[in-house]
Amino acid sequence: MINYTCADYRIEMILLSLRQRLQREDLSEEERNDIILQMKKLEAAMELD
């Protein structure tokens, strides 16, 4: 059985919100790159990369 903690859930929700923000068309290139970087860090923390 895999342990799924509140911290895991929190990271998942943050990742989901970042993915939703990335879909916005009014983002600058800098904002887009920052979001992608944040997502990569979270995915690495969750070992999803």
PyMOL commands that set and color helices and strands:
alter all, ss='L'
color gray80, all
select helices_A, chain A and resi 6-22+29-45
alter helices_A, ss='H'
color red, helices_A
deselect
rebuild
show_as cartoon
